[in-house]
Amino acid sequence: MSATDTAQLGGFRAYINFDGKGAKFGDTALAVTGQRPEQNSVYAAVDKRNSRRLTLVAVNKTKEPMSFTISTKGFKGRRARGFSFGAPTFETSRSVPVKLGATINFTAAPESVVSVEILR
């Protein structure tokens, strides 16, 4: 991989340093269902050192914006923040509004990767 592989680098940033201040994807993976592999991928994890923290990474593989509605059994979030990496450079993240309630809701830009951190 080289510095010109911007989409791959953006994918890495979604897991390590998604907020530009060192935030990382959780270290204990969770099962995820409901994905459509030709259109999207979703990954979830909790953090062993902080049981109040859940992280998500959602990949929109389409050329259109995509809404995500995610249910987290047994994890009720109080605060959330989202970050998007996308075309053309994938280098810096943009803020993504995240709505919390019975589900977690956000919209991913076309061909983008979104990192979401939820705290309870």
JOCORJO-V844566 format. One record per pair of residues at least 4 apart in sequence whose C-alpha atoms are under 6 Angstrom apart, sorted by the first residue. I is the first residue (numbers start at 0). J is the second residue. If there is no record, write none. Layout:
I J
I J
This chain:
5 88
5 89
6 89
9 84
9 89
12 16
12 17
13 17
13 114
14 23
14 24
15 23
16 21
16 22
16 23
17 22
18 22
24 54
25 44
25 45
25 46
25 54
26 46
27 44
27 45
28 43
28 44
29 43
29 44
34 40
35 39
36 40
38 60
38 61
39 58
39 59
39 60
40 57
40 58
41 56
41 57
42 55
42 56
43 54
43 55
44 53
44 54
45 53
46 50
51 118
51 119
52 117
52 118
53 116
53 117
54 115
54 116
55 114
55 115
56 113
56 114
57 112
57 113
58 111
58 112
59 110
59 111
60 110
61 109
61 110
62 109
62 110
63 109
64 107
64 108
64 109
65 106
65 107
66 105
66 106
67 104
67 105
67 106
68 103
68 104
69 102
69 103
70 102
76 117
76 118
76 119
77 118
77 119
78 117
78 118
79 116
79 117
80 115
80 116
81 94
81 95
81 114
81 115
82 92
82 93
82 94
82 95
82 113
82 114
83 92
83 93
83 112
83 113
84 89
84 92
84 111
84 112
85 89
85 111
97 104
97 105
98 103
98 104
99 103
